[in-house]
Amino acid sequence: MNLLVTGAAGFIGSRYVRAALAQDAPAAPRITVLDKLTYAGTLDNLELTHPRLEFVQGDICDAELVDKLMADADQVVHFAAESHVDRSITGAADFVRTNVLGTQTLLDAALRHGVGPFVHVSTDEVYGSIDTGSWPEDHPLQPNSPYSASKASSDLLALAYHRTHGLDVRVTRCSNNYGPHQFPEKIVPLFVTNLLDGHKVPLYGEGRNVRDWLHVDDHCLGIDLVRTKGRPGEVYNIGGGTELTNKELTGLLLDACGADWDRVEYVEDRKGHDLRYSVDWSKARDELGYRPRHDFTTGLAETVAWYRDNRAWWEPLKQRVAQERA
């Protein structure tokens, strides 16, 4: 079986590919990774010498290249996306192009070549903000940032290809991921690497925003359950089961890095900052047998230790971001 995985030089996609390549069963897939290698993607995330892996550098908006790769694919897992909310606020065009037009390019090629399942990896941010309770998959989408609006658009487009054309599309919506190899502009790796370097960490507003935290390996497990056991045309929430305010998370990271609250710099809140995310993942549990395996306390400690031990991985990435913003 040939599996096309887009955006797999990034954080979540690369962890998914690593797990798939670790399988040694006769039915273990051959994997083609398509990645543009933008700022958040690095070849250091991939086992390029693995005999079942082929890497192709390219853009998911390149219809000719996508068609060529899709002709040899049996299934697709689509991670490729612009995903940082702050970047979408200062410039939305790349988000619309990649997340919407890129997804449409992939869907068209998958339809031409009869490829499926096509797993479209999305985010809980498409639901907006929720004061109490948790979102089920049929909750109306109410995105509040250009990033989440572009992802909601791609979700609806993917599901429309199922309803209109019968394409085997399956959508996943996850809560906030953490773990090794996460690009150091997201809150956990940004705060950890800043603290390890003796710098301050920027906490938005009063730190009251609540997120559910999901270890990246649990997310990848959920995605593969959707790929192998999910139903065409369905959406599956994938959650971690640990809700924390950003201030609570900051306290845990300070403790893990041996730092005090004087290292925290309160900054102006993000525009349109959603107060709380929470997904109801009982559908994935009941239909697919999904359950997160990582205890958050242990998973966070292991993540902090990974960044402490892997400066050679993240220091060049932070330098690249600093040069970009200079």
Secondary structure as UniProt FT lines:
FT   STRAND          2..6
FT   TURN            7..9
FT   HELIX           11..22
FT   TURN            26..27
FT   STRAND          30..35
FT   TURN            39..40
FT   HELIX           43..45
FT   TURN            48..49
FT   TURN            51..52
FT   STRAND          53..57
FT   TURN            60..61
FT   HELIX           63..70
FT   TURN            71..72
FT   STRAND          75..78
FT   HELIX           85..90
FT   HELIX           93..95
FT   HELIX           96..102
FT   HELIX           103..113
FT   STRAND          118..123
FT   HELIX           124..127
FT   TURN            137..138
FT   HELIX           146..165
FT   STRAND          169..174
FT   STRAND          176..178
FT   TURN            180..181
FT   TURN            184..185
FT   HELIX           187..196
FT   TURN            197..198
FT   STRAND          201..204
FT   TURN            205..206
FT   STRAND          210..215
FT   HELIX           216..229
FT   TURN            232..233
FT   STRAND          235..238
FT   STRAND          242..245
FT   HELIX           246..256
FT   TURN            257..258
FT   HELIX           261..263
FT   STRAND          264..267
FT   TURN            271..272
FT   HELIX           282..288
FT   HELIX           296..309
FT   HELIX           311..325
//
